[in-house]
Amino acid sequence: MIRTPRSAVGIRFALLALPLAFLFFTFLLPLGTLLHLSFQNVNPSQGGVVPPGYSLANYERFLLDPYYLAILWRTVKVSLITTAVCVVVGYPVAYALNVARPRTASLILLVFLAPLLISAVVRSFAWVVLLAPNGVINVWLGRLGLTEEPLRLMWNEFGIVVGLVHVFLSLMILTIYTRLTQIDARLLLAARNLGASGFDAFRKITLPLSLPGVIAGVVLVFSISASTFITPALLGGTRAKVVAYLIYEQNLVLLNWSFGAAISFIMLLVTLGITFAVSAGFQGRRWRGIR
């Protein structure tokens, strides 16, 4: 049995100490402080006085109020729709990138990565210009005689989904494309040599082997969609509030930090639960397909 020298152990510990300390002070400590605050009763009308003891009052207030539950459901629904649209549109694009020539693939990739190079605020305001009742789309629909009244394209769930898909589609394409590039092309050649059609080779080889990329894209897009603030605030407004807007309202407008912290943890648990369920479902289907 070969023993690791003490000096090597010390070097490893020293190398890990800095990133672990950074993780603790920038993530774990603030998260623990937020959790601690969520169990306290901070009443803004009393100047933020924290009475002694802990309770589940903030969590009960959220979970027993249909108004807050409707906002939570809207957030989950919008995130799921955004993720589904990104998968349906992103997979064919990623597959086309994988089989295209390098120059063509670079151009396609540049087009879909362009939204990531633009500020979220600028991007959202651009959609406001397009989707507003007096925006570009409604103006042209009216001039062409296709509509008599402006369509409601924003300040609702549709506008939020459009804005989220615009940027998160790039993340979905990248994750799936990265996985597709890792599939050995010889497997497809062997399948074709054995008499499989192109569709059969895709269904039995490419699709199952690319599922890890799909899972990663689903988890990434859903988790970010559920927590994003700027795009839903500008394209949804107060008529289509999401949980991120509600947290902002409680913390920075009403100064009810304990209730805002409780909402944050409820959304965190819901997001983790859904992502784990989706991942488990994809993994189970993948293993059943292999067997």
Secondary structure as GFF3:
##gff-version 3
##sequence-region A 1 291
A	DSSP	alpha_helix	6	23	.	.	.	ID=ss1
A	DSSP	pi_helix	24	28	.	.	.	ID=ss2
A	DSSP	alpha_helix	29	38	.	.	.	ID=ss3
A	DSSP	three_ten_helix	44	46	.	.	.	ID=ss4
A	DSSP	alpha_helix	57	63	.	.	.	ID=ss5
A	DSSP	alpha_helix	66	99	.	.	.	ID=ss6
A	DSSP	alpha_helix	102	113	.	.	.	ID=ss7
A	DSSP	three_ten_helix	114	117	.	.	.	ID=ss8
A	DSSP	alpha_helix	120	131	.	.	.	ID=ss9
A	DSSP	alpha_helix	136	143	.	.	.	ID=ss10
A	DSSP	alpha_helix	157	181	.	.	.	ID=ss11
A	DSSP	alpha_helix	185	193	.	.	.	ID=ss12
A	DSSP	alpha_helix	198	201	.	.	.	ID=ss13
A	DSSP	pi_helix	202	206	.	.	.	ID=ss14
A	DSSP	alpha_helix	207	227	.	.	.	ID=ss15
A	DSSP	alpha_helix	230	235	.	.	.	ID=ss16
A	DSSP	alpha_helix	243	248	.	.	.	ID=ss17
A	DSSP	pi_helix	249	253	.	.	.	ID=ss18
A	DSSP	alpha_helix	257	290	.	.	.	ID=ss19
###
